[in-house]
């Protein structure tokens, strides 16, 4: 696998950094170019170091067991750490990834001294918590106060849902200005390296960290908000954890995995009276991409987030849920999307028992009914599942080849190589 020297081009008011990739064997749904796109006003922050492409590109090399020829300049610290990083990923997830050799054309640190501190921001509980803990009022060390946040298109919001992304991006830009943080909209196709070959929930971190390295002239530190806490990491495997993520640091950029020591219900409890959290929390993607609502209020993520909010007596303060819980009986909605494999049951019951034990019987009924539903839905024979796809069930739109790609930009970059 060859990852070519990154290039910068300006087009229609955007700055695009892209790198051509070549696989030894033709692979289905592998892009010809990896790319990032930001508004032109942020172009001075961008780096043409190869780190931003090697980190996510390494996943494809490890998955297809192709050694990598890296033709762009790479940070010596990152190159040194990648041997350990590969072994760690293979130890955690031995089936999808295997260590490969990386041949470097040039190893040099970026000749810059950046001072900014960034994070990714999706509007979810984890990203809000990392933001909250690094505001001046909560983080007294100036060098560890967030200055910028990246909001990605082509990550949890697909390229085809650009109008929805633009609305949310505008909302979060104005929100973050209130706490003196600049939001940077960033679009990429990196997820195409992962889906549908590997589980996105296992391998999303290199996309976020690669995006951080793109801004080599801006960030000295970058926070990756955790998805799994320490208790969940004991049971569920992910490439993103407090051990693996820091190994993707460079000579000029330190990667920090944050929030794993705090359970999600505890994060909700800590931020429950923060008005920015109350008015902007986003935990799901409604089925209708044209919808203006942030949360459908009926999916598994919405329901398990509303449970601690309702238990704390703060539900009426949260404006982003279309159908908030109003009575104890509403907790039974959990049964419709209950998934015991998510491991959130372990944290919800002790929290509710401590905060509002009156709700425990309702949660027990919901979880018992949910167990039955889970097994029925997931154990249907595959032929029956395929038959139901014609009616919209068991269809994963994320597996479509254009889900994480902008076809027009991909064709433009391809035409420049001819």
LINRASUL-V561053 format. One record per residue. N is the residue number from 1. RES is the residue in one letter. SS is DSSP state (2 for helix, 1 for strand, 0 for the rest). D_LAST is the distance of its C-alpha to the last C-alpha in Angstrom with 1 decimal. Layout:
N_RES_SS_D_LAST ; N_RES_SS_D_LAST
This chain:
1_X_0_20.2 ; 2_X_1_18.0 ; 3_X_1_17.9 ; 4_X_0_15.8 ; 5_X_0_17.2 ; 6_X_0_17.3 ; 7_X_1_16.0 ; 8_X_1_17.7 ; 9_X_1_16.6 ; 10_X_1_18.9 ; 11_X_1_18.4 ; 12_X_0_21.2 ; 13_X_0_23.9 ; 14_X_1_22.4 ; 15_X_1_21.4 ; 16_X_1_18.6 ; 17_X_1_18.5 ; 18_X_1_15.8 ; 19_X_1_15.1 ; 20_X_1_12.6 ; 21_X_1_14.8 ; 22_X_1_14.9 ; 23_X_0_17.9 ; 24_X_0_19.6 ; 25_X_0_20.2 ; 26_X_0_18.4 ; 27_X_0_20.2 ; 28_X_0_20.8 ; 29_X_0_20.1 ; 30_X_0_18.5 ; 31_X_0_15.8 ; 32_X_0_12.4 ; 33_X_1_13.5 ; 34_X_1_17.0 ; 35_X_1_17.8 ; 36_X_1_20.9 ; 37_X_1_21.6 ; 38_X_1_24.9 ; 39_X_1_26.4 ; 40_X_2_25.6 ; 41_X_2_29.3 ; 42_X_2_28.9 ; 43_X_2_26.1 ; 44_X_2_28.7 ; 45_X_2_29.5 ; 46_X_0_26.1 ; 47_X_0_25.5 ; 48_X_0_22.4 ; 49_X_0_24.5 ; 50_X_0_23.0 ; 51_X_2_26.1 ; 52_X_2_24.8 ; 53_X_2_22.1 ; 54_X_2_24.1 ; 55_X_2_27.1 ; 56_X_2_25.5 ; 57_X_2_23.0 ; 58_X_2_26.1 ; 59_X_2_27.3 ; 60_X_2_24.6 ; 61_X_2_25.2 ; 62_X_2_28.9 ; 63_X_2_28.7 ; 64_X_2_26.7 ; 65_X_0_28.5 ; 66_X_0_25.5 ; 67_X_0_26.0 ; 68_X_1_23.8 ; 69_X_1_22.1 ; 70_X_1_22.0 ; 71_X_1_20.0 ; 72_X_1_21.1 ; 73_X_1_24.7 ; 74_X_1_27.3 ; 75_X_0_30.8 ; 76_X_2_33.4 ; 77_X_2_35.6 ; 78_X_2_33.0 ; 79_X_2_32.1 ; 80_X_2_35.8 ; 81_X_2_36.4 ; 82_X_2_33.5 ; 83_X_2_35.6 ; 84_X_2_38.4 ; 85_X_2_36.2 ; 86_X_2_34.7 ; 87_X_2_38.2 ; 88_X_2_39.5 ; 89_X_2_36.9 ; 90_X_2_37.6 ; 91_X_2_41.3 ; 92_X_2_41.0 ; 93_X_0_38.5 ; 94_X_0_38.6 ; 95_X_0_37.1 ; 96_X_0_33.7 ; 97_X_0_32.8 ; 98_X_0_33.6 ; 99_X_0_33.3 ; 100_X_0_30.5 ; 101_X_0_29.9 ; 102_X_1_27.7 ; 103_X_1_26.7 ; 104_X_1_26.3 ; 105_X_1_24.7 ; 106_X_1_26.9 ; 107_X_1_29.8 ; 108_X_0_31.0 ; 109_X_0_32.4 ; 110_X_0_31.2 ; 111_X_0_33.3 ; 112_X_0_34.5 ; 113_X_0_37.7 ; 114_X_0_36.9 ; 115_X_0_39.9 ; 116_X_1_38.7 ; 117_X_1_39.4 ; 118_X_1_37.2 ; 119_X_1_37.2 ; 120_X_1_35.4 ; 121_X_0_37.3 ; 122_X_0_37.3 ; 123_X_0_40.8 ; 124_X_0_42.2 ; 125_X_2_45.4 ; 126_X_2_43.8 ; 127_X_2_41.6 ; 128_X_2_44.5 ; 129_X_2_46.8 ; 130_X_2_44.6 ; 131_X_2_44.4 ; 132_X_2_48.1 ; 133_X_2_49.0 ; 134_X_0_47.1 ; 135_X_0_48.5 ; 136_X_0_51.0 ; 137_X_0_53.9 ; 138_X_0_53.1 ; 139_X_0_51.4 ; 140_X_0_53.5 ; 141_X_0_51.3 ; 142_X_2_49.1 ; 143_X_2_46.2 ; 144_X_2_45.9 ; 145_X_0_45.8 ; 146_X_0_42.5 ; 147_X_0_40.8 ; 148_X_1_37.6 ; 149_X_1_36.4 ; 150_X_1_32.9 ; 151_X_1_32.7 ; 152_X_1_29.7 ; 153_X_1_27.8 ; 154_X_0_26.2 ; 155_X_0_29.2 ; 156_X_0_32.4 ; 157_X_0_31.3 ; 158_X_0_28.2 ; 159_X_2_25.4 ; 160_X_2_26.9 ; 161_X_2_30.1 ; 162_X_2_28.8 ; 163_X_2_31.9 ; 164_X_2_34.2 ; 165_X_2_32.4 ; 166_X_2_32.7 ; 167_X_2_36.4 ; 168_X_2_37.2 ; 169_X_2_35.1 ; 170_X_2_37.2 ; 171_X_2_40.4 ; 172_X_2_39.7 ; 173_X_2_38.7 ; 174_X_2_42.1 ; 175_X_2_43.9 ; 176_X_2_42.6 ; 177_X_2_43.5 ; 178_X_0_47.0 ; 179_X_0_46.9 ; 180_X_0_44.9 ; 181_X_0_41.6 ; 182_X_1_38.3 ; 183_X_1_35.9 ; 184_X_1_32.2 ; 185_X_1_30.0 ; 186_X_1_27.1 ; 187_X_1_24.4 ; 188_X_1_22.4 ; 189_X_0_21.0 ; 190_X_2_22.6 ; 191_X_2_25.1 ; 192_X_2_22.6 ; 193_X_2_23.1 ; 194_X_0_26.8 ; 195_X_0_27.4 ; 196_X_0_28.4 ; 197_X_0_28.7 ; 198_X_0_31.1 ; 199_X_0_33.7 ; 200_X_2_32.4 ; 201_X_2_36.0 ; 202_X_2_35.9 ; 203_X_2_32.6 ; 204_X_0_31.9 ; 205_X_2_33.1 ; 206_X_2_29.9 ; 207_X_2_28.1 ; 208_X_2_30.8 ; 209_X_2_31.1 ; 210_X_2_27.4 ; 211_X_2_27.6 ; 212_X_2_30.6 ; 213_X_2_28.9 ; 214_X_2_26.2 ; 215_X_0_29.1 ; 216_X_0_30.1 ; 217_X_0_31.4 ; 218_X_0_33.7 ; 219_X_1_35.2 ; 220_X_1_37.7 ; 221_X_1_38.8 ; 222_X_1_37.2 ; 223_X_1_39.2 ; 224_X_1_38.0 ; 225_X_1_40.6 ; 226_X_0_42.0 ; 227_X_0_41.8 ; 228_X_0_44.3 ; 229_X_0_47.5 ; 230_X_2_49.4 ; 231_X_2_51.5 ; 232_X_2_48.5 ; 233_X_2_46.7 ; 234_X_0_49.7 ; 235_X_0_49.0 ; 236_X_0_45.3 ; 237_X_0_42.4 ; 238_X_0_39.4 ; 239_X_0_37.0 ; 240_X_0_38.0 ; 241_X_0_41.4 ; 242_X_0_43.4 ; 243_X_0_42.7 ; 244_X_0_39.0 ; 245_X_2_37.5 ; 246_X_2_39.0 ; 247_X_2_37.5 ; 248_X_2_34.1 ; 249_X_0_35.5 ; 250_X_0_34.1 ; 251_X_0_36.0 ; 252_X_0_35.8 ; 253_X_0_35.6 ; 254_X_1_38.3 ; 255_X_1_37.6 ; 256_X_1_40.8 ; 257_X_1_41.4 ; 258_X_1_44.0 ; 259_X_0_46.5 ; 260_X_0_47.2 ; 261_X_0_50.9 ; 262_X_0_51.5 ; 263_X_0_51.6 ; 264_X_2_49.9 ; 265_X_2_53.2 ; 266_X_2_54.5 ; 267_X_2_51.5 ; 268_X_2_52.3 ; 269_X_2_56.0 ; 270_X_2_55.2 ; 271_X_2_53.0 ; 272_X_0_54.9 ; 273_X_0_56.6 ; 274_X_0_53.5 ; 275_X_2_52.7 ; 276_X_2_49.0 ; 277_X_2_48.9 ; 278_X_2_51.1 ; 279_X_2_49.1 ; 280_X_2_45.5 ; 281_X_0_45.5 ; 282_X_0_42.6 ; 283_X_0_42.7 ; 284_X_0_41.0 ; 285_X_0_38.4 ; 286_X_0_40.2 ; 287_X_0_39.1 ; 288_X_0_38.7 ; 289_X_0_35.7 ; 290_X_0_37.1 ; 291_X_0_40.3 ; 292_X_0_41.5 ; 293_X_0_43.6 ; 294_X_0_42.5 ; 295_X_1_44.4 ; 296_X_0_45.4 ; 297_X_0_48.6 ; 298_X_0_48.8 ; 299_X_0_46.1 ; 300_X_2_47.1 ; 301_X_2_45.7 ; 302_X_2_47.4 ; 303_X_2_50.7 ; 304_X_2_50.9 ; 305_X_2_50.1 ; 306_X_2_52.8 ; 307_X_2_55.4 ; 308_X_2_56.1 ; 309_X_2_55.7 ; 310_X_2_58.4 ; 311_X_2_60.6 ; 312_X_0_60.6 ; 313_X_0_61.8 ; 314_X_0_58.8 ; 315_X_2_57.1 ; 316_X_2_58.1 ; 317_X_2_56.4 ; 318_X_0_52.9 ; 319_X_0_51.3 ; 320_X_0_47.9 ; 321_X_1_49.3 ; 322_X_0_49.7 ; 323_X_0_52.5 ; 324_X_0_54.3 ; 325_X_0_57.0 ; 326_X_0_60.4 ; 327_X_0_62.8 ; 328_X_2_63.2 ; 329_X_2_62.5 ; 330_X_2_58.9 ; 331_X_2_58.2 ; 332_X_2_58.3 ; 333_X_2_54.8 ; 334_X_2_53.7 ; 335_X_2_54.8 ; 336_X_2_52.1 ; 337_X_2_49.2 ; 338_X_0_51.1 ; 339_X_0_49.2 ; 340_X_2_51.3 ; 341_X_2_48.4 ; 342_X_2_47.1 ; 343_X_0_50.1 ; 344_X_0_50.9 ; 345_X_2_54.3 ; 346_X_2_55.5 ; 347_X_2_55.2 ; 348_X_2_56.1 ; 349_X_2_59.6 ; 350_X_2_61.0 ; 351_X_2_59.8 ; 352_X_2_61.3 ; 353_X_2_64.5 ; 354_X_2_64.9 ; 355_X_2_63.9 ; 356_X_0_65.1 ; 357_X_2_66.8 ; 358_X_2_67.8 ; 359_X_2_64.3 ; 360_X_2_64.4 ; 361_X_2_65.9 ; 362_X_2_63.2 ; 363_X_2_60.5 ; 364_X_2_62.2 ; 365_X_2_62.3 ; 366_X_2_58.7 ; 367_X_2_57.6 ; 368_X_2_59.9 ; 369_X_2_58.5 ; 370_X_2_55.0 ; 371_X_2_55.4 ; 372_X_2_56.3 ; 373_X_2_53.4 ; 374_X_2_50.9 ; 375_X_2_52.1 ; 376_X_2_52.2 ; 377_X_2_48.7 ; 378_X_2_47.0 ; 379_X_0_49.0 ; 380_X_0_48.3 ; 381_X_0_47.2 ; 382_X_2_43.4 ; 383_X_2_43.9 ; 384_X_2_45.7 ; 385_X_2_43.1 ; 386_X_2_40.4 ; 387_X_2_42.8 ; 388_X_2_43.2 ; 389_X_2_39.5 ; 390_X_2_39.8 ; 391_X_2_42.1 ; 392_X_0_39.8 ; 393_X_0_41.4 ; 394_X_0_39.7 ; 395_X_0_36.3 ; 396_X_0_34.0 ; 397_X_2_31.4 ; 398_X_2_29.8 ; 399_X_2_28.5 ; 400_X_0_26.2 ; 401_X_0_22.5 ; 402_X_0_22.1 ; 403_X_0_25.2 ; 404_X_0_23.7 ; 405_X_0_20.3 ; 406_X_0_19.2 ; 407_X_2_17.0 ; 408_X_2_15.9 ; 409_X_2_14.9 ; 410_X_2_13.2 ; 411_X_2_11.0 ; 412_X_2_10.4 ; 413_X_2_9.5 ; 414_X_2_7.1 ; 415_X_2_5.4 ; 416_X_2_5.5 ; 417_X_0_3.8 ; 418_X_0_0.0
